[in-house]
Amino acid sequence: MKKCCAVLLALLPLTALAYPIDVDKQLDGVKVDYTTYDTDYDMGSITLNNYGDVPAQCKVRFQNGPEAPRVRRVQVPAKQSRDVTAKFNRKIIKLRITLDCKPQE
């Protein structure tokens, strides 16, 4: 019995695995970098950093399996950053993010 409890306690950290996040980016003439986060089991987020001298107009599309994609539009001023999040109805197994940024006109 003690061995079973020890094995279960040893496997406990394995249950806290994060889901994979794939990012497809299209940056048209802007210097934008990103960092992704697995915020919660049903929420994902991305931080956009604009290192250029021109403000960027970005469209971020979050997709989780068969659910309808969540689209967020955000303006990232020059030399600043913005956080973008999306919450889903189901647990995220694999999150796909499409990032499309252009210089603001």
N, CA, C and O atoms as a GROMACS GRO file, in nm:
protein
  420
    1MET      N    1   0.082  -0.119   0.000
    1MET     CA    2   0.000   0.000   0.000
    1MET      C    3   0.087   0.126   0.000
    1MET      O    4   0.058   0.223  -0.070
    2LYS      N    5   0.194   0.122   0.080
    2LYS     CA    6   0.283   0.237   0.085
    2LYS      C    7   0.351   0.260  -0.050
    2LYS      O    8   0.376   0.374  -0.089
    3LYS      N    9   0.382   0.150  -0.120
    3LYS     CA   10   0.447   0.163  -0.251
    3LYS      C   11   0.351   0.226  -0.351
    3LYS      O   12   0.393   0.309  -0.432
    4CYS      N   13   0.224   0.189  -0.347
    4CYS     CA   14   0.125   0.248  -0.439
    4CYS      C   15   0.110   0.397  -0.413
    4CYS      O   16   0.104   0.476  -0.508
    5CYS      N   17   0.106   0.437  -0.288
    5CYS     CA   18   0.095   0.579  -0.255
    5CYS      C   19   0.219   0.655  -0.301
    5CYS      O   20   0.209   0.767  -0.351
    6ALA      N   21   0.335   0.594  -0.284
    6ALA     CA   22   0.458   0.658  -0.326
    6ALA      C   23   0.462   0.676  -0.478
    6ALA      O   24   0.505   0.780  -0.527
    7VAL      N   25   0.416   0.577  -0.552
    7VAL     CA   26   0.413   0.586  -0.698
    7VAL      C   27   0.314   0.693  -0.742
    7VAL      O   28   0.344   0.770  -0.832
    8LEU      N   29   0.197   0.699  -0.681
    8LEU     CA   30   0.099   0.801  -0.716
    8LEU      C   31   0.152   0.942  -0.686
    8LEU      O   32   0.130   1.034  -0.766
    9LEU      N   33   0.218   0.959  -0.575
    9LEU     CA   34   0.276   1.089  -0.543
    9LEU      C   35   0.388   1.126  -0.639
    9LEU      O   36   0.407   1.244  -0.670
   10ALA      N   37   0.464   1.028  -0.685
   10ALA     CA   38   0.571   1.054  -0.780
   10ALA      C   39   0.517   1.095  -0.916
   10ALA      O   40   0.581   1.173  -0.987
   11LEU      N   41   0.400   1.045  -0.954
   11LEU     CA   42   0.340   1.078  -1.084
   11LEU      C   43   0.260   1.207  -1.081
   11LEU      O   44   0.218   1.255  -1.187
   12LEU      N   45   0.237   1.264  -0.965
   12LEU     CA   46   0.157   1.383  -0.952
   12LEU      C   47   0.208   1.501  -1.035
   12LEU      O   48   0.126   1.569  -1.097
   13PRO      N   49   0.337   1.530  -1.040
   13PRO     CA   50   0.384   1.642  -1.122
   13PRO      C   51   0.359   1.621  -1.272
   13PRO      O   52   0.357   1.720  -1.346
   14LEU      N   53   0.341   1.501  -1.318
   14LEU     CA   54   0.317   1.477  -1.460
   14LEU      C   55   0.179   1.523  -1.506
   14LEU      O   56   0.157   1.540  -1.626
   15THR      N   57   0.088   1.544  -1.413
   15THR     CA   58  -0.047   1.587  -1.451
   15THR      C   59  -0.053   1.735  -1.485
   15THR      O   60  -0.154   1.780  -1.539
   16ALA      N   61   0.049   1.811  -1.457
   16ALA     CA   62   0.049   1.955  -1.480
   16ALA      C   63   0.120   1.991  -1.611
   16ALA      O   64   0.195   2.088  -1.614
   17LEU      N   65   0.098   1.916  -1.716
   17LEU     CA   66   0.162   1.943  -1.844
   17LEU      C   67   0.088   2.053  -1.918
   17LEU      O   68  -0.035   2.063  -1.911
   18ALA      N   69   0.161   2.135  -1.988
   18ALA     CA   70   0.103   2.243  -2.066
   18ALA      C   71   0.069   2.193  -2.206
   18ALA      O   72   0.125   2.093  -2.253
   19TYR      N   73  -0.022   2.262  -2.272
   19TYR     CA   74  -0.058   2.225  -2.408
   19TYR      C   75   0.037   2.294  -2.507
   19TYR      O   76   0.090   2.401  -2.477
   20PRO      N   77   0.059   2.233  -2.624
   20PRO     CA   78   0.148   2.295  -2.723
   20PRO      C   79   0.081   2.413  -2.793
   20PRO      O   80  -0.041   2.414  -2.813
   21ILE      N   81   0.160   2.511  -2.830
   21ILE     CA   82   0.111   2.629  -2.899
   21ILE      C   83   0.194   2.646  -3.026
   21ILE      O   84   0.316   2.657  -3.020
   22ASP      N   85   0.126   2.648  -3.141
   22ASP     CA   86   0.190   2.672  -3.271
   22ASP      C   87   0.154   2.812  -3.318
   22ASP      O   88   0.039   2.853  -3.310
   23VAL      N   89   0.253   2.886  -3.367
   23VAL     CA   90   0.231   3.022  -3.416
   23VAL      C   91   0.274   3.031  -3.560
   23VAL      O   92   0.386   2.995  -3.595
   24ASP      N   93   0.183   3.080  -3.645
   24ASP     CA   94   0.212   3.108  -3.786
   24ASP      C   95   0.209   3.259  -3.801
   24ASP      O   96   0.104   3.321  -3.781
   25LYS      N   97   0.322   3.320  -3.836
   25LYS     CA   98   0.328   3.466  -3.839
   25LYS      C   99   0.353   3.519  -3.979
   25LYS      O  100   0.425   3.459  -4.059
   26GLN      N  101   0.290   3.632  -4.007
   26GLN     CA  102   0.312   3.707  -4.130
   26GLN      C  103   0.334   3.852  -4.091
   26GLN      O  104   0.241   3.924  -4.056
   27LEU      N  105   0.459   3.892  -4.096
   27LEU     CA  106   0.495   4.028  -4.054
   27LEU      C  107   0.538   4.106  -4.178
   27LEU      O  108   0.644   4.081  -4.234
   28ASP      N  109   0.454   4.199  -4.219
   28ASP     CA  110   0.479   4.276  -4.342
   28ASP      C  111   0.543   4.410  -4.308
   28ASP      O  112   0.474   4.511  -4.295
   29GLY      N  113   0.674   4.411  -4.296
   29GLY     CA  114   0.746   4.536  -4.276
   29GLY      C  115   0.742   4.593  -4.135
   29GLY      O  116   0.774   4.710  -4.116
   30VAL      N  117   0.705   4.514  -4.037
   30VAL     CA  118   0.707   4.561  -3.898
   30VAL      C  119   0.800   4.472  -3.817
   30VAL      O  120   0.822   4.356  -3.851
   31LYS      N  121   0.854   4.528  -3.711
   31LYS     CA  122   0.945   4.453  -3.624
   31LYS      C  123   0.869   4.412  -3.498
   31LYS      O  124   0.882   4.475  -3.393
   32VAL      N  125   0.790   4.307  -3.511
   32VAL     CA  126   0.708   4.258  -3.400
   32VAL      C  127   0.758   4.121  -3.358
   32VAL      O  128   0.781   4.033  -3.441
   33ASP      N  129   0.775   4.104  -3.229
   33ASP     CA  130   0.813   3.977  -3.170
   33ASP      C  131   0.698   3.933  -3.079
   33ASP      O  132   0.616   4.016  -3.040
   34TYR      N  133   0.694   3.806  -3.045
   34TYR     CA  134   0.583   3.757  -2.963
   34TYR      C  135   0.632   3.657  -2.860
   34TYR      O  136   0.738   3.596  -2.875
   35THR      N  137   0.553   3.642  -2.755
   35THR     CA  138   0.573   3.541  -2.652
   35THR      C  139   0.436   3.481  -2.621
   35THR      O  140   0.341   3.555  -2.594
   36THR      N  141   0.425   3.348  -2.624
   36THR     CA  142   0.298   3.282  -2.597
   36THR      C  143   0.294   3.228  -2.456
   36THR      O  144   0.396   3.195  -2.396
   37TYR      N  145   0.170   3.220  -2.402
   37TYR     CA  146   0.149   3.169  -2.267
   37TYR      C  147   0.028   3.076  -2.265
   37TYR      O  148  -0.072   3.102  -2.332
   38ASP      N  149   0.037   2.969  -2.188
   38ASP     CA  150  -0.079   2.884  -2.164
   38ASP      C  151  -0.138   2.927  -2.030
   38ASP      O  152  -0.107   2.870  -1.925
   39THR      N  153  -0.223   3.027  -2.034
   39THR     CA  154  -0.275   3.093  -1.916
   39THR      C  155  -0.356   3.000  -1.828
   39THR      O  156  -0.336   2.996  -1.706
   40ASP      N  157  -0.447   2.926  -1.888
   40ASP     CA  158  -0.535   2.835  -1.815
   40ASP      C  159  -0.568   2.718  -1.907
   40ASP      O  160  -0.529   2.719  -2.024
   41TYR      N  161  -0.639   2.619  -1.856
   41TYR     CA  162  -0.670   2.501  -1.938
   41TYR      C  163  -0.760   2.535  -2.056
   41TYR      O  164  -0.762   2.460  -2.154
   42ASP      N  165  -0.834   2.646  -2.049
   42ASP     CA  166  -0.922   2.685  -2.159
   42ASP      C  167  -0.894   2.827  -2.209
   42ASP      O  168  -0.978   2.887  -2.277
   43MET      N  169  -0.777   2.881  -2.177
   43MET     CA  170  -0.743   3.017  -2.217
   43MET      C  171  -0.597   3.024  -2.262
   43MET      O  172  -0.508   2.970  -2.197
   44GLY      N  173  -0.575   3.092  -2.373
   44GLY     CA  174  -0.441   3.112  -2.423
   44GLY      C  175  -0.415   3.261  -2.443
   44GLY      O  176  -0.509   3.338  -2.459
   45SER      N  177  -0.289   3.300  -2.440
   45SER     CA  178  -0.257   3.441  -2.459
   45SER      C  179  -0.124   3.456  -2.531
   45SER      O  180  -0.041   3.365  -2.534
   46ILE      N  181  -0.106   3.574  -2.588
   46ILE     CA  182   0.016   3.607  -2.659
   46ILE      C  183   0.049   3.753  -2.628
   46ILE      O  184  -0.041   3.837  -2.622
   47THR      N  185   0.177   3.782  -2.609
   47THR     CA  186   0.223   3.919  -2.589
   47THR      C  187   0.297   3.961  -2.714
   47THR      O  188   0.390   3.895  -2.759
   48LEU      N  189   0.254   4.073  -2.771
   48LEU     CA  190   0.316   4.127  -2.892
   48LEU      C  191   0.404   4.245  -2.854
   48LEU      O  192   0.358   4.338  -2.788
   49ASN      N  193   0.530   4.241  -2.895
   49ASN     CA  194   0.626   4.348  -2.869
   49ASN      C  195   0.665   4.413  -3.001
   49ASN      O  196   0.713   4.345  -3.092
   50ASN      N  197   0.644   4.543  -3.013
   50ASN     CA  198   0.679   4.616  -3.134
   50ASN      C  199   0.811   4.687  -3.110
   50ASN      O  200   0.817   4.782  -3.032
   51TYR      N  201   0.918   4.642  -3.175
   51TYR     CA  202   1.049   4.701  -3.160
   51TYR      C  203   1.080   4.804  -3.268
   51TYR      O  204   1.187   4.865  -3.266
   52GLY      N  205   0.988   4.826  -3.360
   52GLY     CA  206   1.010   4.920  -3.470
   52GLY      C  207   0.971   5.062  -3.434
   52GLY      O  208   0.928   5.090  -3.322
   53ASP      N  209   0.988   5.152  -3.531
   53ASP     CA  210   0.955   5.293  -3.514
   53ASP      C  211   0.817   5.326  -3.569
   53ASP      O  212   0.774   5.441  -3.563
   54VAL      N  213   0.747   5.226  -3.622
   54VAL     CA  214   0.616   5.245  -3.683
   54VAL      C  215   0.513   5.165  -3.605
   54VAL      O  216   0.540   5.050  -3.570
   55PRO      N  217   0.395   5.222  -3.575
   55PRO     CA  218   0.290   5.144  -3.509
   55PRO      C  219   0.244   5.028  -3.598
   55PRO      O  220   0.244   5.039  -3.720
   56ALA      N  221   0.205   4.918  -3.535
   56ALA     CA  222   0.163   4.800  -3.610
   56ALA      C  223   0.015   4.771  -3.586
   56ALA      O  224  -0.035   4.784  -3.474
   57GLN      N  225  -0.054   4.732  -3.691
   57GLN     CA  226  -0.194   4.688  -3.684
   57GLN      C  227  -0.191   4.536  -3.698
   57GLN      O  228  -0.152   4.484  -3.803
   58CYS      N  229  -0.232   4.464  -3.594
   58CYS     CA  230  -0.221   4.318  -3.593
   58CYS      C  231  -0.358   4.251  -3.580
   58CYS      O  232  -0.448   4.302  -3.514
   59LYS      N  233  -0.369   4.138  -3.647
   59LYS     CA  234  -0.486   4.052  -3.635
   59LYS      C  235  -0.437   3.917  -3.582
   59LYS      O  236  -0.352   3.853  -3.643
   60VAL      N  237  -0.491   3.876  -3.468
   60VAL     CA  238  -0.450   3.752  -3.404
   60VAL      C  239  -0.568   3.656  -3.407
   60VAL      O  240  -0.678   3.690  -3.363
   61ARG      N  241  -0.545   3.536  -3.459
   61ARG     CA  242  -0.651   3.435  -3.471
   61ARG      C  243  -0.612   3.314  -3.386
   61ARG      O  244  -0.512   3.247  -3.413
   62PHE      N  245  -0.693   3.287  -3.284
   62PHE     CA  246  -0.672   3.172  -3.196
   62PHE      C  247  -0.763   3.059  -3.242
   62PHE      O  248  -0.882   3.081  -3.264
   63GLN      N  249  -0.708   2.939  -3.258
   63GLN     CA  250  -0.790   2.825  -3.301
   63GLN      C  251  -0.761   2.704  -3.213
   63GLN      O  252  -0.645   2.666  -3.191
   64ASN      N  253  -0.870   2.645  -3.163
   64ASN     CA  254  -0.860   2.527  -3.077
   64ASN      C  255  -0.953   2.420  -3.132
   64ASN      O  256  -1.072   2.419  -3.103
   65GLY      N  257  -0.898   2.330  -3.211
   65GLY     CA  258  -0.976   2.217  -3.262
   65GLY      C  259  -1.102   2.258  -3.338
   65GLY      O  260  -1.097   2.347  -3.422
   66PRO      N  261  -1.214   2.192  -3.308
   66PRO     CA  262  -1.336   2.216  -3.385
   66PRO      C  263  -1.412   2.344  -3.347
   66PRO      O  264  -1.509   2.380  -3.414
   67GLU      N  265  -1.370   2.412  -3.241
   67GLU     CA  266  -1.440   2.534  -3.201
   67GLU      C  267  -1.417   2.646  -3.302
   67GLU      O  268  -1.319   2.646  -3.376
   68ALA      N  269  -1.509   2.741  -3.304
   68ALA     CA  270  -1.495   2.857  -3.391
   68ALA      C  271  -1.373   2.937  -3.348
   68ALA      O  272  -1.352   2.958  -3.229
   69PRO      N  273  -1.292   2.983  -3.444
   69PRO     CA  274  -1.172   3.059  -3.408
   69PRO      C  275  -1.210   3.193  -3.343
   69PRO      O  276  -1.313   3.252  -3.374
   70ARG      N  277  -1.124   3.238  -3.254
   70ARG     CA  278  -1.141   3.368  -3.189
   70ARG      C  279  -1.044   3.464  -3.257
   70ARG      O  280  -0.924   3.439  -3.260
   71VAL      N  281  -1.096   3.574  -3.310
   71VAL     CA  282  -1.014   3.672  -3.381
   71VAL      C  283  -1.010   3.800  -3.298
   71VAL      O  284  -1.113   3.852  -3.255
   72ARG      N  285  -0.888   3.849  -3.276
   72ARG     CA  286  -0.868   3.974  -3.202
   72ARG      C  287  -0.785   4.068  -3.289
   72ARG      O  288  -0.686   4.027  -3.351
   73ARG      N  289  -0.827   4.194  -3.294
   73ARG     CA  290  -0.752   4.296  -3.366
   73ARG      C  291  -0.694   4.393  -3.263
   73ARG      O  292  -0.764   4.439  -3.173
   74VAL      N  293  -0.567   4.424  -3.279
   74VAL     CA  294  -0.500   4.508  -3.181
   74VAL      C  295  -0.399   4.599  -3.250
   74VAL      O  296  -0.335   4.560  -3.347
   75GLN      N  297  -0.386   4.721  -3.198
   75GLN     CA  298  -0.285   4.814  -3.246
   75GLN      C  299  -0.172   4.814  -3.145
   75GLN      O  300  -0.194   4.829  -3.025
   76VAL      N  301  -0.050   4.796  -3.194
   76VAL     CA  302   0.068   4.794  -3.107
   76VAL      C  303   0.150   4.918  -3.141
   76VAL      O  304   0.214   4.922  -3.247
   77PRO      N  305   0.152   5.018  -3.053
   77PRO     CA  306   0.231   5.139  -3.080
   77PRO      C  307   0.380   5.107  -3.087
   77PRO      O  308   0.426   5.005  -3.036
   78ALA      N  309   0.454   5.197  -3.150
   78ALA     CA  310   0.599   5.179  -3.162
   78ALA      C  311   0.664   5.174  -3.024
   78ALA      O  312   0.630   5.252  -2.935
   79LYS      N  313   0.758   5.081  -3.008
   79LYS     CA  314   0.835   5.063  -2.884
   79LYS      C  315   0.749   5.023  -2.764
   79LYS      O  316   0.788   5.047  -2.650
   80GLN      N  317   0.633   4.962  -2.789
   80GLN     CA  318   0.546   4.918  -2.679
   80GLN      C  319   0.500   4.775  -2.702
   80GLN      O  320   0.532   4.714  -2.804
   81SER      N  321   0.425   4.721  -2.606
   81SER     CA  322   0.374   4.584  -2.618
   81SER      C  323   0.227   4.580  -2.581
   81SER      O  324   0.175   4.669  -2.513
   82ARG      N  325   0.160   4.474  -2.628
   82ARG     CA  326   0.018   4.452  -2.599
   82ARG      C  327  -0.003   4.304  -2.571
   82ARG      O  328   0.061   4.219  -2.632
   83ASP      N  329  -0.094   4.274  -2.477
   83ASP     CA  330  -0.133   4.137  -2.447
   83ASP      C  331  -0.266   4.108  -2.514
   83ASP      O  332  -0.356   4.192  -2.514
   84VAL      N  333  -0.278   3.989  -2.572
   84VAL     CA  334  -0.401   3.946  -2.638
   84VAL      C  335  -0.436   3.808  -2.583
   84VAL      O  336  -0.350   3.720  -2.577
   85THR      N  337  -0.563   3.789  -2.543
   85THR     CA  338  -0.606   3.661  -2.485
   85THR      C  339  -0.731   3.611  -2.556
   85THR      O  340  -0.804   3.688  -2.619
   86ALA      N  341  -0.755   3.482  -2.543
   86ALA     CA  342  -0.876   3.419  -2.594
   86ALA      C  343  -0.918   3.307  -2.501
   86ALA      O  344  -0.834   3.226  -2.458
   87LYS      N  345  -1.046   3.301  -2.469
   87LYS     CA  346  -1.100   3.197  -2.383
   87LYS      C  347  -1.191   3.108  -2.467
   87LYS      O  348  -1.268   3.156  -2.549
   88PHE      N  349  -1.180   2.978  -2.445
   88PHE     CA  350  -1.257   2.880  -2.521
   88PHE      C  351  -1.357   2.809  -2.430
   88PHE      O  352  -1.348   2.816  -2.308
   89ASN      N  353  -1.451   2.740  -2.492
   89ASN     CA  354  -1.552   2.666  -2.417
   89ASN      C  355  -1.502   2.530  -2.372
   89ASN      O  356  -1.556   2.473  -2.276
   90ARG      N  357  -1.401   2.478  -2.438
   90ARG     CA  358  -1.347   2.345  -2.406
   90ARG      C  359  -1.202   2.355  -2.363
   90ARG      O  360  -1.138   2.459  -2.378
   91LYS      N  361  -1.153   2.246  -2.308
   91LYS     CA  362  -1.013   2.238  -2.270
   91LYS      C  363  -0.926   2.243  -2.397
   91LYS      O  364  -0.958   2.178  -2.497
   92ILE      N  365  -0.819   2.318  -2.391
   92ILE     CA  366  -0.729   2.330  -2.505
   92ILE      C  367  -0.635   2.211  -2.507
   92ILE      O  368  -0.568   2.181  -2.408
   93ILE      N  369  -0.630   2.143  -2.621
   93ILE     CA  370  -0.537   2.032  -2.640
   93ILE      C  371  -0.415   2.080  -2.718
   93ILE      O  372  -0.301   2.049  -2.683
   94LYS      N  373  -0.440   2.157  -2.824
   94LYS     CA  374  -0.334   2.219  -2.903
   94LYS      C  375  -0.388   2.352  -2.954
   94LYS      O  376  -0.492   2.357  -3.019
   95LEU      N  377  -0.317   2.459  -2.925
   95LEU     CA  378  -0.360   2.592  -2.965
   95LEU      C  379  -0.279   2.637  -3.086
   95LEU      O  380  -0.157   2.630  -3.086
   96ARG      N  381  -0.351   2.682  -3.189
   96ARG     CA  382  -0.287   2.735  -3.309
   96ARG      C  383  -0.319   2.884  -3.318
   96ARG      O  384  -0.435   2.925  -3.314
   97ILE      N  385  -0.214   2.964  -3.331
   97ILE     CA  386  -0.229   3.109  -3.338
   97ILE      C  387  -0.175   3.157  -3.472
   97ILE      O  388  -0.063   3.122  -3.510
   98THR      N  389  -0.255   3.237  -3.543
   98THR     CA  390  -0.211   3.300  -3.667
   98THR      C  391  -0.197   3.448  -3.640
   98THR      O  392  -0.292   3.515  -3.598
   99LEU      N  393  -0.076   3.500  -3.664
   99LEU     CA  394  -0.044   3.639  -3.636
   99LEU      C  395  -0.017   3.710  -3.767
   99LEU      O  396   0.072   3.671  -3.843
  100ASP      N  397  -0.095   3.815  -3.795
  100ASP     CA  398  -0.080   3.891  -3.919
  100ASP      C  399  -0.066   4.039  -3.882
  100ASP      O  400  -0.161   4.101  -3.836
  101CYS      N  401   0.054   4.095  -3.903
  101CYS     CA  402   0.081   4.234  -3.865
  101CYS      C  403   0.126   4.315  -3.986
  101CYS      O  404   0.201   4.268  -4.072
  102LYS      N  405   0.078   4.438  -3.991
  102LYS     CA  406   0.111   4.532  -4.099
  102LYS      C  407   0.137   4.668  -4.037
  102LYS      O  408   0.090   4.696  -3.927
  103PRO      N  409   0.212   4.754  -4.105
  103PRO     CA  410   0.229   4.891  -4.055
  103PRO      C  411   0.095   4.964  -4.054
  103PRO      O  412   0.015   4.949  -4.147
  104GLN      N  413   0.073   5.042  -3.951
  104GLN     CA  414  -0.053   5.115  -3.940
  104GLN      C  415  -0.051   5.232  -4.039
  104GLN      O  416   0.049   5.303  -4.049
  105GLU      N  417  -0.160   5.250  -4.110
  105GLU     CA  418  -0.167   5.356  -4.212
  105GLU      C  419  -0.227   5.480  -4.158
  105GLU      O  420  -0.241   5.579  -4.230
   0.00000   0.00000   0.00000
